[in-house]
Amino acid sequence: MLNSGDKMPPVSLLDDEGKTVSTTDLVGAPLVLWFYPKDDTPG
């Protein structure tokens, strides 16, 4: 678990075109990671 002030570990995800994007590719650019509960679940 990360604590406030910890550095984010590298994360790789697929974009909307199926291309892999890594957080290390975005260093120096604004970045927002948004996590939400699975659709149609309480929360």
NORCORZI-V155573 format. One line per field, one symbol per residue. psi: psi as a letter, one per 20 degrees, with the letter a starting at -180 (. if undefined). burial: 1 if it has 24 or more other C-alpha atoms within 12 Angstrom, else 0. A space follows every 10 residues. Layout:
psi = ???
burial = ???
This chain:
psi = pqrpiqqpqp pprpaijjqp pqhhijpiqq pppoqqqqqk qq.
burial = 0000000000 0000000000 0000000000 0000000000 000
